[in-house]
Amino acid sequence: METLLKLMNVPTSAFCAVTKTSDGYYLAQAWGDLGYNQFLGIPSEPHPGPGLTRAIEVWEGISNHERISVMLLAIANRIDLEREFGIPVEKWQQSRREAEKTE
């Protein structure tokens, strides 16, 4: 969950988990809290800047195993990493498919 939070630019020092509501808003769980009680809102459209740069650096710095784990967490929480946060998930999946064909 920590890596997913970093990809979303959510401070891991304040929050330990995040979820998306059925109406598209994000809620976070503060450390020591029992539920998702911190309202984060809706992300803006992905756009160039330090947040996107940092998120892509995190994505590129994790292993394939971590990427799969993050993607599963995102799917379980209805989070579209590519559309909402600009993470190049489809590009990575395509390169993995191509690599598997050559093996």
C-alpha positions in Angstrom: 0.0 0.0 0.0 2.9 2.4 0.7 4.0 2.3 -2.9 0.5 2.9 -4.2 0.2 5.9 -1.9 3.6 7.2 -3.3 2.4 6.8 -6.8 -0.7 8.8 -5.9 1.4 11.5 -4.2 -0.3 10.8 -0.9 2.0 11.4 2.1 2.8 8.1 3.7 3.9 9.8 6.9 0.2 10.8 7.5 -1.7 8.0 5.8 -1.5 4.2 5.7 -4.2 3.4 3.2 -6.5 4.9 0.6 -9.7 3.8 -1.1 -12.0 5.2 -3.8 -15.7 5.7 -3.2 -18.3 4.6 -5.7 -18.8 8.3 -6.7 -15.1 8.7 -7.5 -13.8 10.5 -4.4 -10.7 9.3 -2.5 -10.6 8.7 1.2 -7.5 8.0 3.2 -6.9 6.1 6.5 -4.7 8.0 8.9 -2.2 6.0 11.0 -3.9 4.8 14.1 -7.4 5.4 12.8 -9.9 2.6 12.3 -11.4 3.7 9.0 -11.1 5.8 5.9 -12.0 9.1 7.5 -9.8 11.6 5.7 -11.3 13.2 2.6 -8.8 13.6 -0.2 -11.2 14.5 -3.1 -10.8 13.8 -6.8 -7.5 14.0 -8.6 -7.0 16.6 -11.3 -6.2 15.4 -14.8 -2.6 14.2 -15.1 -0.4 17.1 -16.3 3.3 17.7 -16.5 4.9 18.8 -13.3 6.7 17.6 -10.2 3.9 15.4 -9.0 3.7 13.4 -12.2 7.5 13.3 -12.5 7.8 11.9 -8.9 5.1 9.3 -9.5 6.8 8.1 -12.7 10.1 7.9 -10.9 8.5 5.8 -8.2 6.9 3.5 -10.9 10.2 3.1 -12.7 12.1 2.4 -9.5 10.0 -0.6 -8.4 10.4 -4.2 -9.4 7.9 -6.0 -11.7 6.7 -7.9 -8.6 6.0 -4.7 -6.8 4.2 -3.3 -9.9 1.9 -6.3 -10.1 1.2 -5.9 -6.3 0.4 -2.2 -6.8 -1.8 -2.9 -9.8 -3.8 -5.5 -7.8 -4.2 -3.0 -4.9 -5.3 -0.3 -7.3 -7.8 -2.7 -9.0 -9.2 -3.8 -5.7 -9.8 -0.1 -4.7 -11.1 0.9 -8.2 -8.1 3.2 -8.8 -7.1 3.7 -12.5 -3.4 4.5 -12.2 -3.0 5.5 -15.8 -6.1 7.6 -16.4 -6.2 9.3 -13.1 -2.5 9.6 -12.2 -0.6 9.3 -15.5 1.3 6.1 -14.6 2.3 4.3 -17.8 0.7 1.0 -16.9 -0.4 0.0 -20.4 3.0 0.7 -21.9 4.6 -1.6 -19.2 2.0 -4.3 -19.7 2.6 -4.2 -23.5 6.4 -4.5 -23.0 5.9 -7.5 -20.7 3.7 -9.2 -23.3 6.3 -8.7 -26.0 9.0 -10.0 -23.7 7.0 -13.2 -22.9 6.5 -13.8 -26.7 10.3 -13.9 -27.2 11.0 -16.3 -24.3 
